Amino acid sequence: MSTAKVIDNKRVLLRDVLLEISQEYNSVSIAVGYWDLPGLQLLWENLRNYKRVRLLIGREPLLSRDNVKGVQHPEPNYPDEDFFKDLRKVQFSEKTQNLVKELKSKIDKGEFEVRVYRKDFLHAKAYIFGDYSSNKATAVTGSSNFTRAGLTTNTELNTAIDDHRIVLFKPENDTQEHGYLSWFDELWNDKETEEWSGEFVELVRPSPTGDLLFSPYELYIRSVYEVYRRIFEADETEITHTHTYKLKDFQERNVKNLVHILKEYGVAMLADSVGLGKTVSALGVIKQYGSGARIIVIAPASLTQQWKQELAKEKIMNAVVLSLQNKNEIEEQMRLDKHVPVSLFVIDESHNLRNSNSTRYELISDWIANERNEEADTLLLTATPIN
């Protein structure tokens, strides 16, 4: 195996190096200032089958909290308070919940141990693969904590050494230098080092990734959030505004919500009642696609001139307006797909296409479904959505 000697998260990600190394071992000893579940998730596919994982946490000195005369030790509530706050930020997912279940199982079996070094502050970071019975061993040391950012995005400097004679060396007296693993063992077995595996389990249970039951009220609020999350997220979106019309509040929400739905599903329907400005909202959606997009507006013949005027007033020059009744005009535009695929279809009075057996329906649906337009979105406008 060839490991990278300089690991900086720029040219070489520590995550990638650890994934490569961890394939060849079944035990690891890790000493860091902090760790989080997202960081563990990055390596879990390899670590889940390890016979032994030892994780030693010892807080680093932080000037804003530790520049106090006489402070020589981490606070008694470290890392409980920090870890609990981070757990509440972890996005709930089945993958994360499965990680926690498997991790708790390995803790129960004694295959995953966590201790906190409390003698003094711990500034070192080390990932040591192998044990004294191994024929080979590798150590990675440097600046990276066992967090997602430490393994992937922070600017770090780590080095790897795969000479087992150095990694596994055991000093025979006090004058000989430590090997990496014997250095770790001295801290791991220090009388001021505390077991923390159980505390981790208790902290994780009430978190979003834990297994505690929630109250009916909490379930209700979460359900409401999941149903309306798209709207909440859409409200935070910045949009390009129309300059001919000042969008009313509900029209601006329409535009944000429609763009969000189109990005997620590729199709959306605006079904406001007559007189609420569906055309204005649609113009707002078109503006979000930029001047380089190819826009096709399909409308009944009686509305095509109005659409052309509205697009011209808004200075949208990359949109073509077609009559729903003009088959030749539609087919002519379809032939251009081989040069420039459609970005957005806007179909006004779309209830006119409710009959799936009609020639008109087949023509438009075939155009939208064409493989050249597989990235195209479709916005349907109608005041009669039941139709």
Residue pairs with C-beta under 8 A, 6 or more apart in sequence:
1 20
1 21
1 24
1 138
1 162
3 17
3 20
3 21
3 138
3 140
3 160
3 162
4 12
4 17
4 160
5 159
5 160
6 12
6 157
6 158
6 159
7 13
7 14
7 17
7 140
7 142
7 144
7 156
7 157
7 158
7 159
7 160
8 155
8 156
8 157
8 158
9 144
9 151
9 152
9 153
9 154
9 155
9 156
10 155
13 151
13 152
14 140
14 144
14 150
14 151
14 152
14 156
14 158
15 42
15 43
15 151
15 152
17 140
17 158
17 160
18 43
18 127
18 140
18 151
19 42
19 43
19 46
21 127
21 129
21 138
21 140
21 160
22 28
22 43
22 46
22 47
22 129
23 46
24 129
24 136
24 138
25 50
25 129
25 130
25 134
25 138
26 49
26 50
26 51
26 52
27 50
27 51
27 52
27 53
27 129
27 130
27 131
27 134
28 47
28 50
28 52
28 53
28 54
28 127
28 128
28 129
29 54
29 56
29 126
29 128
29 131
29 181
29 184
29 185
29 188
30 53
30 54
30 55
30 56
30 126
30 127
30 128
30 146
31 56
31 58
31 117
31 122
31 124
31 125
31 126
31 184
31 187
32 55
32 56
32 57
32 58
32 125
32 126
32 144
32 145
32 146
32 150
33 57
33 58
33 59
33 60
33 122
33 123
33 125
33 145
34 57
34 59
34 60
34 79
34 82
34 145
34 146
34 147
35 55
35 57
35 145
35 146
35 147
36 83
36 86
36 146
36 147
36 148
37 86
37 87
37 90
37 96
37 99
37 100
37 209
38 90
38 147
38 148
39 145
39 146
39 147
39 148
39 149
39 150
39 151
40 47
40 99
40 103
40 146
41 95
41 96
41 99
41 148
42 148
42 151
42 152
43 151
44 99
44 102
47 53
48 102
48 106
50 111
51 111
52 111
52 113
52 131
53 106
53 111
53 112
53 113
54 113
54 115
54 184
54 188
55 112
55 113
55 114
55 115
55 146
56 114
56 115
56 116
56 117
56 122
56 184
56 187
56 188
56 193
57 79
57 114
57 115
57 116
57 117
57 122
57 196
58 74
58 116
58 117
58 118
58 121
58 122
58 187
59 74
59 75
59 78
59 79
59 121
59 122
60 121
60 122
60 123
61 121
61 123
66 121
72 120
72 121
73 118
73 119
73 120
73 121
74 116
74 118
74 121
78 116
79 116
79 196
80 199
80 203
83 200
83 203
84 203
84 207
87 203
87 204
87 207
87 208
87 209
88 207
88 208
90 96
90 207
90 208
90 209
91 208
92 208
92 209
96 209
97 209
99 209
100 204
100 209
100 210
100 211
101 211
103 112
104 201
104 204
106 112
107 113
107 114
107 197
107 200
107 201
112 197
113 195
113 197
114 195
114 196
114 197
114 200
115 188
115 193
115 194
115 195
115 196
115 197
116 193
116 194
116 196
117 187
117 190
117 192
117 193
118 192
118 193
118 194
119 187
119 190
119 192
119 193
122 187
124 141
125 141
125 142
125 143
125 144
125 145
125 146
125 150
125 158
126 139
126 140
126 141
126 180
126 183
126 184
127 139
127 140
127 141
127 146
128 137
128 138
128 139
128 140
128 167
128 180
128 181
128 184
129 137
129 138
129 139
130 136
130 137
130 138
130 164
130 167
130 168
130 181
131 137
131 168
131 181
132 168
132 170
132 181
134 164
134 168
135 164
136 162
136 164
137 162
137 164
137 167
137 168
137 180
137 181
138 160
138 161
138 162
138 164
138 167
139 160
139 161
139 166
139 167
139 180
139 181
140 158
140 159
140 160
141 158
141 159
141 161
141 180
142 156
142 157
142 158
142 159
143 156
143 157
143 158
144 150
144 151
144 154
144 156
144 158
150 156
161 167
161 180
166 179
166 180
167 179
167 180
167 181
168 179
168 180
168 181
169 177
169 178
169 179
169 182
170 179
170 181
170 182
171 177
171 178
171 179
171 182
178 186
187 193
204 210
205 211
205 212
206 212
214 222
225 232
230 257
230 260
230 261
230 264
231 253
231 257
233 260
234 253
234 256
234 257
234 259
234 260
235 253
235 256
237 256
237 259
237 260
239 252
239 255
239 256
239 259
239 284
239 287
239 288
240 287
240 288
241 247
241 284
241 287
242 280
242 283
242 284
242 287
242 314
243 314
243 315
244 283
244 310
244 313
244 314
245 277
245 280
245 283
247 255
247 280
247 281
247 284
248 277
250 276
251 277
251 280
251 281
251 284
252 284
254 270
254 272
254 281
254 284
255 281
255 284
255 285
255 288
258 268
258 270
258 281
258 285
258 379
259 285
259 288
261 267
261 268
262 268
262 285
262 344
262 377
262 378
262 379
263 377
266 376
266 377
266 378
267 377
267 378
267 379
267 380
268 377
268 378
268 379
268 380
269 350
269 379
269 380
269 381
269 382
269 385
270 278
270 281
270 282
270 379
270 380
270 381
270 382
271 382
271 383
271 384
271 385
272 278
272 281
272 383
273 383
274 383
278 348
278 381
278 383
279 306
279 307
279 310
279 348
279 381
282 346
282 348
282 379
282 381
283 310
283 311
283 314
283 316
285 344
285 346
285 379
286 295
286 311
286 316
286 319
286 344
286 346
287 314
287 316
289 295
289 343
289 344
291 317
291 318
292 318
293 318
293 343
293 344
294 318
294 320
294 340
294 341
294 342
294 343
294 344
295 316
295 318
295 319
295 320
295 342
295 343
295 344
295 346
296 319
296 320
296 322
296 333
296 342
296 344
296 345
296 346
297 307
297 311
297 319
297 320
297 321
297 322
297 346
297 348
298 322
298 323
298 324
298 330
298 345
298 346
298 347
298 348
298 364
299 307
299 321
299 322
299 323
299 324
299 347
299 348
299 349
300 323
300 324
300 325
300 348
300 349
300 352
301 323
301 324
301 325
301 326
303 348
303 349
304 321
304 322
304 323
307 321
307 348
308 321
311 317
311 319
311 321
319 346
320 333
322 329
322 330
322 333
323 329
324 349
324 352
324 353
324 360
324 364
325 360
327 359
327 360
327 363
330 363
330 364
330 367
331 363
334 367
334 370
337 367
337 370
337 372
337 373
338 372
341 372
341 373
341 375
341 376
342 367
342 373
342 376
343 375
343 376
343 377
344 376
344 377
344 378
344 379
345 367
345 368
345 376
345 377
345 378
345 379
346 379
346 381
347 353
347 364
347 378
347 379
347 380
347 381
348 381
349 381
349 382
350 380
350 381
350 382
351 382
351 384
351 385
351 387
352 360
353 360
353 361
353 364
353 365
354 387
355 361
356 365
367 373
368 376
368 378
